[in-house]
């Protein structure tokens, strides 16, 4: 639809803009001017993640995932600490959306399954970004414990008739495991090892 086309255009614009900004950033000794540009880009990504409407999770999650991946690819390491809290909030918001009550989804034109799938995509982008760029973030251990611990303690296993919360819990656990495979942090892996063994 029309929104998909707009997000495709936004993704292309962000890709070329981020690449150009990163190139200019590498050539400058004084980072003050380019930092103001990075701050505006960070604000745009923050808005995209934290003000996304529930229907946006279903309809635009793949584009949002692409934008976050491009953003993190080009972001200079000196900006990681600023972005860490945004990725954490984006991941937590995606968890809230994925675990939303059926009534929360009833008012939307999109099915609950599509909203949950989109929320999991956005969670994966944020959580994987933290694993790759900020593996010492305390949020990683907290979210990993929340998701894996909750899944292990749950006696519910997804079936065709399961609630979307049960399916979401298991898909989020798989997203955590997939993300942990991408981290270079031995400390994070050691910290989550007991949960992974259960």
C-alpha positions, 0 to 999 in steps of 0.5 A: 500500500501507500504506507509501504511505499513511503517507508521504502522511500524513507529507508532509501533516503536514510541509507544514503543519508547515513552513509554520507554522514558516516563518511563526513564524520570519518573525515572530520577532526572536530566532531561538534558539527557532525554530532548535531547531525547525528543527534537529529538522526538519533531523534528521528530513530527514537520517534520511529521506535517509540511513537510507532502506532500499533498498526505500524508494528504490523504494517511497517515492521520490516521497514523499521527493522531495516532502518534500525539496521542501517542506522546501527551500521553507520552510527559512530561508537561515541554515540552508542551510549546515547542510543542504548537507552532508545534501543532498550525502550524500543525493545520494551515497548515491542514486548508490551505490544507483543503481550497486549491483550486481545481487546487491545488489538480488537480496535485495529484493522490488523490481526493480532498475529500480524501485530505480534509478528511486527512487534517481535521484528522490532524487538529483534532489531533493538535487542540485536542492536544492543547485543552487537553494539552495547553488549555490556548494557544492563538492559540485555541481562534484564530483558534476557532474564525476563523473557527466557525466565518467563518462557522456562517457567511457563508450562504453556507451549504454543499450539494452534489454539494458544493465546497470542501471549503464549506464542509471543513469549516463545517467539521472543525467546527465540529472538533473544537466542538468535540475538545472543548468537551475534554478540562478541561479549563473553560476559553476556553469554556467561551471564545468560548461560544458566538460563540457556541450560534450563 
